Amino acid sequence: NLPRVIAEDISAGAAQRLLRQLKATAGRSNIGDALMLANQYIKGEDSKVYVLSDFIPTEGVSIEAGKNALKGKNVVAEMISVKGKKRHTNIGIVDVRVEEASSTVYLKNYGDSEEQVSFAVNGEDKSISIKPRFIEPYSFKTLQGVTEVKLLEQDDFSLDNVVYINFPERQRISALLITDKESKYLKAALQSSDKVDVTVTPATKMSRGSFDVYVLHEVHGKISKDILSTVAKEVRNGKGLIIHAEPASNVIDYGELLPLELSKYQGESIIEVTQLTKLTKDILFGNVNHYFATKEDQGLVLAVADNSSIVSVHPSGMGKILYYGIVEGESNFPLQPSYPIFWTNVLRYLSGQGDLSEFNVDSGSTLSLPTKKEIVTPTKRITTSTGLFDEVGLYHID
């Protein structure tokens, strides 16, 4: 699905060797974009373009658009079909849904008759009947670690016969709550997961050690310069920070930490979710009696009150800052069942543990990294700043 050039200006012998080494990847078929890429290498009227394909595109611009681009340079592509006359058989895993409680794989019978399909989940044999051209789901408890789901019968298309699910063990998260007036709601919510350790310190004194997530809330008066500089450095190095709004937030000096501008303290409004993410899905924030009007918010705004940011996320160096604009006492959200769920998800996100979707990706996906890193793919070890998941299997990064 990501067209690539494997060689330029090489001999016929070298070209033959490269062609013999080519293997199908687990990406989709993007013929149109490949033609567009070939068009960039046209150097004159004698240029030729050969296309070897089954001409079943599943992604990108149309084949016709690619051919027309070549015709614009007076080149007619020679289209060589490799689609055989043989009738192929295939039963495949066509989709996966991964959740912490349970996961579902979807199996499709591409044939014209009903099939009893045998497969294994981590070596445990299962069986399901699938009607012709139908897709059947199969759900099971998501197991810690890596789960392999594999079809047991061989068919003409092996690429969709196996899938892997990764549910990494949750690591303990250390959070530093910087506050001069400890909130029973916030601290209890932060501790609601048994994988979180919360340390409390006043805004005048920095605790020793490093933490995964820092929380600023109810800092009466002034935050020490030591705390401001230490937290800023920690966030730049990959840690998370939560700035929890309080009645005096618009006059508190947060140093370089506050990533937006707070202005007027305004009246009642309904909180509206603007981005449906793991942090906001199934979360009902309700109303606020008062909130801060915001300006210059360049982050990802997840929820608003009358167009002012209530929840927004901002990158800072290698870390992230989350602004939480619901002033405690001005909303009944802390009394809702989703309140501790929201904070657990926030801590996981800011500490880099993230959602399961970050550990389970479709083949053909790409991952942009901030710097070059070593990636161990299912077949090789490479150093790159862009990870391309074009094989089915396990990838190890950091």
N, C-alpha and C positions, 0 to 999 in steps of 0.2 A: 504493500500500500504506500510505501515511501520510495519513489523511483530513485535509483542511484546509478552513478557512472562507475563501472569497475575497472575501466582502462581507457587510455587515450594514446594515440600514436604508437601502436605496438605492431610487431610483426605478425604475419599470418599464423606462424607456429605458436606464438604466445597466445594469440586469440583462441586457437583451437584448445590449448591447454586450459585456459580460463573457462571456456564454454563447457568443457568436460567436468570441471569442478563445481559448476553451478548446481544448487539444490533449491527446491521449493521451500519458501519460508512459511511461517504460520500467519502471515499478514493477509490482508484482503487483496483483491485483484484491481489494480488501478491503471488500466491500459491507457486511458485518455491522457492522464498526467505524464505517463512515460513518453507518449508521443510529443507532448509539449516540451519535455526536457530534451528529447532528441532534436527538436526544432532549433534549440539554442546552439547546436553543433553543426548546423548546415553551413557549409563554407562556399558553395558554388553550385552551378547547374549540374555538375557531375556527381553531386552527393547522392547517396542512396540510403534508404531506411528500410530495414527488414523487420517485420513484426511477427514473432512466433508466439502464438497464444491459442487458447480455446475460445477467445472472444466472448467470455462471460464476465463483464465488468461488474464489480460490486462496490466500487468507490470512485470518487473523483469526477472530472469532467467527462463528457461523452466521448466515445471513440471518434464519432463524426467531427466533433470540434477539434480533436487532435489532428485528424487527417486534413481538415480544412486549413489549419495553421501551416502544415507542411506544403499544401498546394499554393499557399501564398508566397512560397519561395520556389515554386515550380518543381516541387518534389512530390511524386506519387509513391506513397509507401507500398511496399510489397507485403501483402497480408498472407501469412502462411499459417493455416489452421492445423493445430495438433489434436483437434477434437476427433477422437476415433469413432468408428461405427459400432464398437462393442457396447452392449447394454451393461451398465455398471450397477453394482449393488452397494448400498451404503446405509448404515444406521449410525447416527452421530450424536454427540453431545453438543447441542447448539446454543446453550445459554446456562449461566450459573447465577444464583442469587445467594450472597453470603451475608448472614446476620450472626450476631453473637450467640443467640439461642439455637437457631437451626439454619441449615443451608439447603438449597434446592437446586438440583441439576435437571435440565430439560433434555429429553432424548427424543430424537425424531427418526421415524421410519420413512425413508425415501422410496421404499419399494411399493409394489402394487398389491401386496397381500399382507395379511396380519402376521406379525412376527412375535415370538416369545424371546425377549432380549435378556441375555445374561450379562451381568456386570458385577464388579467388586468394589466395595468401599473399604479402603485400607485392608485389602485381602479377604474381606468377608463377602461371600457370594450372595448376590441378590438376583431377582428375576422380575420382569414386568412385561405385560402384553401390550403391544402397540399396534393400532390399526394402520392400514396403509395411508401414507402421507400425513399421519398425525404426529403431534408432539405430546408426550406424556411427562409430567413432572414427577420427581422422586425427592422427598424431603427426609432429612436425617439430622440428628443432633450434631452441631458443630463441635468438633473435637479440638482440644488444645494441640498446637503444633501444625504439622502439614498432613493433609488428607489427600490421598490419591483415589480418584474415581476412574475406573478403567473398564471399557467394554471387553468382554472375553472372546467374542467371535471375531475372526478376521474378515474384512471386507475389502472393497476396491479403493477405499479412501481411509488411510490409517490416521490421518492428522487430527480427526475429530473423535478419536477413540479414547482419549485420556485427558483428564483435567486435574489441576492441583488447587487445593484450597489452603490458604495460610491463615491460621489464627494464632498469632504470637502471644506468648504469655505476657500478661500485664506486669510491667515493672513497677516497683514502688515509686511514688512521686513525692518529692519533698517540696513543701510550700512554706514561704515565709510571709506571715500576715503582719504587715507594718501598720499599727493602729494605736491610738491613745484611748480608745473607748471600744473595747471588744464587743462585737455584735454576736449575740447568741445564734441568730439566724444564719449569718454568713459562715461563721466558724463551723457550725453543725453541718451546713451544706458542703463545705470543703472537705469535712471529715466523713461524709456519708459513704464514700467508697473505702473499703478496708485496705486499699492499696495507697492511701495518702497519709503522709505524716505532716502535721501542721505545727509550725513554731511561731510563737507570737513575740513581737518586739515593739517597743514604743518608737515613735517617729524621730526621736532624738538620739537613738543608739542603734548602730548596725550590729546584727548578730554575726558571730564568726561562722565561717564556712560558706559553701556555695549551695544554692537551692535551684530546683528546676523551674519554679514559678514564684514570682513576687507579687504580693497584693497590697495595694495602698488603699486604706479605708479609714475614715474618721481620724484623720491626722489633725488634731486641734492645734492651730497656730502654724508652726513651721516644721518643715522636713529638713533634717540635718543635711549639710552639704556632702558629708561622707556617704549617707544613704543614697542621695541623688546620683553622685558620681559612680558609686559601686554598682547600683542597679543598672545605670545606663551602660556601663561596661559589660555587665553580665548579659544584658539583652543583646548587645551587639555580638557577643560570643555565642549566641544561640539559645539563651534562656527566654522564658515568657514573663510578661508583666500584665497585671490587671489594674487599671485605674478605675476604682469604684467611686462614682459621683457621691458627693455629700453637700449639705446646704451651702458650704463656703468654698466649693471647688473653683468657682470663677475668680477667687482672690488668692487661692493657695499657689505658692510658687512650686511648680513641679519640675523646674529646670527645663531640660531638653526632652523630658519624658512625655509630656502631654502632646499628642500628635494632632490636635485640632484646637480650635478657639472656642471658648465658652463665653456666652454673653448673657443676655437677660434671663432671669429666672421666671419662667412662664407658668400659666395656669393649666387647667385640666386638659387631658388629651387621651385618645386611644392609641395604644402602641400597635404599629402595623409591621409585620414581618415583610421585608423586601427581598431577601435572598433565602431560599429554602436550602439550608445546609444541615449537617449533622448537629450543629449548635442550636438551630432554630426549629428543626422538624419536630412536630407534635408538642411544641412549647407554646403555651398561652400566657403572654405577658400581661394581658388585661389593660387596665387604665393606669394613668399616673395623675396625681393631684397637682404636682408641680414638676417641671423639668427645665433643663438648660437649653436655650436656643444655641445652636452650634454653627460655626463657620469654618471654612477652609479644611473640611474633612476630605482628604485625598485617599482614605483607606477604603476597604471593602465594607460598605454599610449593610448590616444584616437586619436592623430594625430601626424604625423611626417613630417619632411623635410629631405630627404636623410638620414633616419634612426636616426635622432636626434629628441628628443621630442619637440613637439610644444604645445600640450595640454596634460597634465597628471594630475592624481588625486592621492593624497597620504593620507592615514589615519594618524592622529596624536592624540593620546589619544582617546577622544570621538568625536573629530571633524575631519575636512578634509581640506587639502591644495590643491589648484589647481594652477599649473604652466601654465601660458599663454605666449608662446614664440614668438608671433607676435609683433615685435617692431613697434610702431605707426610711420607712415611715410615710412615704408619699405614694405607696402602692401596696396592694395585698398580695403581690406576686410571691414574697417570701413565705406565705402561708399555703401556697399551692403545691400539689404533689410533684409538679414538674420542676420546681425550684432546685432541689438537690440534683436532679438529673441534669439540668442545664449546667450547673457548676462542675459536676463530674466530667461532662463532655468538654467543658472549657479547659479544665486542668489537663486532660488527656491531649487535647489539641495543642495547647501551648507548650507542653512538655515533649512534643514530638511523637507521642504514641499514636495519635490520630485515629481515624476511622478505619474499619476493616477494608474499605474500598481502596485505601492507599497501599495495602499489602496484597491485593488481588486485582490484577489488571487484565484487560483484554489483550490478546496477541495483536501485534501491529501498533500498540500504543508506544508513545515516546515519553521520556522523562528528562526535563532540563535540570541540570545540576548547577549550583552556584560556582563550583570550580571543577577541575578535572579530578575524577575519582576512579579507583579501580572497581570494576564490575566483574563478578564471576557469573558468566552465563551458563546455560545447561551444557555448552560444549567447549567454551574457551574463557580466557581471562583477558580483559581489555582495560585500558585506561582512557576515559573519555569524559566530556562534559554533557553529552547527550546519550542517554540510555535508550536503546531501541529493543523492544520486546518482540522480536520476530521469530522466536522459538517457543514451543510449549515446554514448560519446566520451571525450575527454581532459579531465581536470580538473587545474588548476594551483594548488597551495597552497604558499606560501613558495618 
